[in-house]
Amino acid sequence: MNIYFQKSFQRGFGTYPLKGDDLCAAVDAALEAGYRAFDTAQMYGNEAETGAALAAGGVARTELCITTKVHPDNYSAEKFIPSVEASLEALKLDRADVLLLHWPPADGDVAPSLRLLQEAHDKGLAGAVGVSNYTARMMRDAKAVVDVPLVTNQVEFHPLLDQNKLLAAATETGIPLSSYASVARGEVFKHGLFAEIGEGYGKSAAQVVLRWILQKGVPLNTMSTKPANIRANFEIMDFTLSSIDMARIDTLNATGYRIIKPGLLPWVPEWD
């Protein structure tokens, strides 16, 4: 089974942009709430703090799924493996459960970094590997380059953005999506539909949004520093949105709200 589709890992806790005491407190609250999947990255500058917080959290290593991501600046034969080894040292791990390429390379040629990712896997530095922020074309290219399963393409995914092309590519390639920016950094709360639907289930607007993502077949990452919100974001497995409510939410895809726009970072591709 794909590691992200194990029930305990479908709801991940993202650590960006947390650092210091805020990070430690949030990780503690997430562990207490029941989170067992945690997401960090070289780019976040918090791998060591995340590793320390998880090591001190009292949950057995075997129960955790820890994901980190390689910075595009390290997509060279000289830097890639040493950067992964440095991440593992910071995280206090022998290997990452999941290792992702954080962005496609700026030149759009995904093959060299994918081969380095497979090398890291073959060396035992990661139990599973995947990508992030890939377009549908890049997903198809990736499928042809590597001969190990890619367990995810982690992308911006929320009801205000039409990602049906990527969902179709996920079906075509067998590379499932997973989400970041799952509540569009709060933008979803400007739309009253989520709270309206939530009233019928005894759930909050945020819980409705997250449940919609899961019912799209997309494991998700959320982040909060408030223990009550951390718990609420996790408690979304005890209800199911009706097909009618799913369709009502689908109409908001037409909003076209995207946080990560081309030009924001050097590696952002032209999206589908």
VENKA-V15779 format. One record per residue. RES is the residue in three letters. PHI is phi in whole degrees, 0 to 359 (* if undefined). OMEGA is omega in whole degrees, -180 to 180 (NA if undefined). D_CENTER is the distance of its C-alpha to the mean C-alpha in Angstrom with 2 decimals. Layout:
# VENKA-V15779
RES | PHI | OMEGA | D_CENTER
RES | PHI | OMEGA | D_CENTER
This chain:
# VENKA-V15779
MET | * | 174 | 17.66
ASN | 304 | -174 | 14.12
ILE | 304 | -177 | 12.61
TYR | 285 | -179 | 9.62
PHE | 261 | 169 | 12.50
GLN | 292 | -170 | 14.51
LYS | 306 | -176 | 15.22
SER | 288 | -177 | 14.54
PHE | 250 | -178 | 10.94
GLN | 293 | 179 | 9.95
ARG | 247 | -178 | 9.38
GLY | 258 | 176 | 7.32
PHE | 256 | 178 | 8.64
GLY | 272 | -175 | 7.29
THR | 257 | 180 | 10.38
TYR | 283 | 1 | 10.79
PRO | 256 | -169 | 13.74
LEU | 286 | 174 | 15.39
LYS | 211 | 172 | 18.21
GLY | 61 | -176 | 21.41
ASP | 299 | 180 | 22.66
ASP | 299 | 179 | 20.04
LEU | 295 | -178 | 17.29
CYS | 300 | -179 | 19.57
ALA | 294 | -179 | 20.52
ALA | 293 | 178 | 17.07
VAL | 298 | 178 | 16.00
ASP | 300 | -180 | 19.39
ALA | 294 | 180 | 19.00
ALA | 293 | 177 | 15.65
LEU | 300 | -180 | 17.36
GLU | 295 | -180 | 20.36
ALA | 290 | 179 | 18.60
GLY | 122 | 178 | 17.35
TYR | 298 | 175 | 13.74
ARG | 232 | 176 | 13.54
ALA | 250 | -177 | 9.91
PHE | 227 | -172 | 9.07
ASP | 236 | 176 | 6.80
THR | 222 | -178 | 9.17
ALA | 193 | 173 | 10.63
GLN | 304 | -176 | 14.21
MET | 296 | -176 | 14.09
TYR | 284 | -179 | 13.48
GLY | 68 | -178 | 16.74
ASN | 227 | -178 | 15.97
GLU | 299 | -178 | 15.45
ALA | 296 | 179 | 19.00
GLU | 292 | 177 | 18.81
THR | 296 | 179 | 15.67
GLY | 299 | -180 | 17.54
ALA | 294 | -179 | 20.68
ALA | 295 | 180 | 19.34
LEU | 290 | 179 | 17.90
ALA | 295 | -179 | 21.16
ALA | 272 | -171 | 23.18
GLY | 279 | 175 | 21.41
GLY | 83 | 178 | 23.61
VAL | 258 | -177 | 21.14
ALA | 301 | -180 | 21.93
ARG | 305 | -177 | 19.80
THR | 292 | 180 | 20.02
GLU | 269 | -173 | 18.24
LEU | 257 | 170 | 15.05
CYS | 239 | -175 | 11.96
ILE | 249 | -180 | 11.06
THR | 251 | 167 | 8.53
THR | 226 | -172 | 9.79
LYS | 226 | -179 | 10.15
VAL | 274 | 178 | 13.61
HIS | 291 | 179 | 15.11
PRO | 303 | 178 | 16.90
ASP | 296 | -179 | 20.10
ASN | 256 | -178 | 20.04
TYR | 276 | 174 | 20.10
SER | 234 | -178 | 23.74
ALA | 300 | -179 | 25.57
GLU | 283 | -170 | 26.91
LYS | 258 | -166 | 23.78
PHE | 299 | -176 | 20.91
ILE | 297 | 176 | 21.94
PRO | 302 | 180 | 23.39
SER | 292 | 178 | 20.23
VAL | 293 | 179 | 18.27
GLU | 298 | 177 | 21.24
ALA | 293 | 177 | 21.18
SER | 297 | -179 | 17.55
LEU | 295 | 177 | 18.60
GLU | 297 | 179 | 21.71
ALA | 297 | -178 | 20.00
LEU | 278 | -178 | 17.68
LYS | 63 | -178 | 20.82
LEU | 237 | 169 | 19.53
ASP | 282 | 176 | 21.46
ARG | 204 | 173 | 18.38
ALA | 281 | 173 | 14.59
ASP | 292 | 178 | 13.32
VAL | 222 | 176 | 10.69
LEU | 240 | -178 | 11.33
LEU | 244 | 163 | 9.67
LEU | 279 | -169 | 11.70
HIS | 290 | -179 | 10.19
TRP | 214 | 168 | 12.44
PRO | 294 | 178 | 15.26
PRO | 295 | -175 | 18.56
ALA | 300 | -179 | 20.69
ASP | 275 | 177 | 23.32
GLY | 81 | 180 | 21.11
ASP | 274 | -171 | 22.39
VAL | 278 | -171 | 19.42
ALA | 299 | -176 | 21.71
PRO | 300 | -179 | 22.62
SER | 290 | 176 | 19.20
LEU | 295 | 178 | 18.22
ARG | 294 | 176 | 21.47
LEU | 292 | 177 | 20.74
LEU | 298 | 178 | 17.39
GLN | 296 | 177 | 19.52
GLU | 300 | 178 | 22.10
ALA | 299 | 177 | 19.80
HIS | 297 | -177 | 19.00
ASP | 295 | 177 | 22.72
LYS | 279 | 179 | 23.68
GLY | 84 | -179 | 21.81
LEU | 277 | 180 | 19.41
ALA | 212 | 177 | 16.36
GLY | 286 | 179 | 16.46
ALA | 213 | -177 | 14.00
VAL | 225 | 179 | 12.63
GLY | 193 | -176 | 10.52
VAL | 226 | 179 | 9.84
SER | 211 | 177 | 7.96
ASN | 64 | 176 | 9.96
TYR | 271 | 171 | 12.57
THR | 279 | 178 | 15.25
ALA | 299 | 179 | 16.92
ARG | 297 | 179 | 19.63
MET | 296 | 177 | 17.48
MET | 297 | 179 | 15.90
ARG | 294 | 177 | 19.53
ASP | 298 | -178 | 20.62
ALA | 298 | 180 | 18.05
LYS | 301 | -178 | 19.25
ALA | 277 | -173 | 22.73
VAL | 270 | -173 | 22.18
VAL | 257 | 178 | 20.67
ASP | 246 | 168 | 22.21
VAL | 248 | 179 | 19.48
PRO | 296 | 171 | 16.87
LEU | 264 | -169 | 13.56
VAL | 279 | 178 | 11.22
THR | 194 | 161 | 8.43
ASN | 240 | -177 | 8.10
GLN | 277 | -172 | 4.75
VAL | 221 | 170 | 6.82
GLU | 297 | -176 | 8.43
PHE | 212 | 178 | 9.39
HIS | 200 | -173 | 12.07
PRO | 291 | -177 | 15.74
LEU | 270 | -176 | 17.28
LEU | 226 | 180 | 16.06
ASP | 279 | 178 | 17.38
GLN | 248 | -178 | 14.89
ASN | 295 | 177 | 17.45
LYS | 295 | 178 | 18.11
LEU | 289 | 176 | 14.64
LEU | 299 | 177 | 14.91
ALA | 295 | 178 | 18.32
ALA | 294 | 178 | 17.22
ALA | 297 | 177 | 14.77
THR | 295 | -178 | 17.92
GLU | 294 | -172 | 20.10
THR | 265 | -174 | 18.32
GLY | 76 | 177 | 16.81
ILE | 255 | -176 | 13.36
PRO | 293 | 172 | 11.13
LEU | 276 | 162 | 8.46
SER | 224 | -168 | 5.16
SER | 252 | 157 | 4.75
TYR | 233 | -174 | 4.84
ALA | 53 | -169 | 8.57
SER | 293 | 174 | 9.07
VAL | 249 | 177 | 12.70
ALA | 53 | -180 | 13.24
ARG | 50 | 175 | 14.13
GLY | 93 | -177 | 16.97
GLU | 297 | -179 | 18.38
VAL | 300 | -175 | 18.17
PHE | 285 | 174 | 20.78
LYS | 280 | -179 | 23.32
HIS | 250 | -174 | 23.59
GLY | 292 | -176 | 25.80
LEU | 301 | -175 | 24.93
PHE | 293 | 178 | 22.09
ALA | 294 | 179 | 24.48
GLU | 299 | 178 | 27.23
ILE | 296 | -178 | 25.40
GLY | 301 | -180 | 24.24
GLU | 301 | -179 | 27.91
GLY | 288 | -178 | 28.68
TYR | 247 | -174 | 26.28
GLY | 69 | -177 | 26.78
LYS | 233 | 180 | 23.20
SER | 280 | 176 | 21.88
ALA | 303 | -179 | 20.55
ALA | 298 | 180 | 17.05
GLN | 295 | 176 | 17.24
VAL | 296 | 179 | 18.44
VAL | 301 | -177 | 15.58
LEU | 293 | 177 | 12.98
ARG | 294 | 177 | 15.39
TRP | 302 | -180 | 15.75
ILE | 299 | -180 | 12.10
LEU | 299 | -179 | 12.54
GLN | 288 | 170 | 15.92
LYS | 279 | -179 | 14.67
GLY | 83 | -174 | 13.31
VAL | 241 | 172 | 9.59
PRO | 302 | -170 | 7.66
LEU | 228 | 172 | 6.00
ASN | 240 | 174 | 5.07
THR | 229 | 177 | 8.41
MET | 219 | 171 | 10.71
SER | 206 | 173 | 14.50
THR | 254 | -177 | 17.51
LYS | 261 | -177 | 19.74
PRO | 306 | -179 | 20.23
ALA | 296 | 179 | 21.30
ASN | 289 | 178 | 18.19
ILE | 301 | 179 | 15.97
ARG | 294 | -177 | 18.13
ALA | 298 | 180 | 18.26
ASN | 295 | -180 | 14.52
PHE | 275 | -171 | 14.73
GLU | 269 | -176 | 17.98
ILE | 231 | -177 | 17.12
MET | 259 | -174 | 18.33
ASP | 255 | 174 | 21.99
PHE | 208 | 180 | 22.41
THR | 227 | 177 | 21.91
LEU | 290 | 177 | 22.18
SER | 292 | 177 | 25.18
SER | 299 | 179 | 25.14
ILE | 293 | 180 | 27.08
ASP | 292 | 175 | 24.62
MET | 301 | -179 | 21.73
ALA | 293 | 177 | 23.98
ARG | 298 | 178 | 24.88
ILE | 292 | 180 | 21.30
ASP | 306 | -178 | 20.85
THR | 298 | -179 | 23.67
LEU | 283 | 173 | 21.61
ASN | 306 | -177 | 19.59
ALA | 293 | 177 | 22.75
THR | 302 | 177 | 22.09
GLY | 69 | -178 | 20.17
TYR | 277 | -180 | 18.46
ARG | 235 | 179 | 16.04
ILE | 281 | -174 | 14.89
ILE | 267 | -177 | 14.20
LYS | 263 | 175 | 17.62
PRO | 306 | -178 | 19.39
GLY | 97 | -179 | 21.26
LEU | 294 | 176 | 18.97
LEU | 226 | -176 | 18.04
PRO | 298 | -172 | 20.03
TRP | 259 | -177 | 17.37
VAL | 291 | -179 | 16.32
PRO | 279 | 169 | 17.74
GLU | 283 | -173 | 19.81
TRP | 290 | 174 | 17.47
ASP | 295 | NA | 18.66
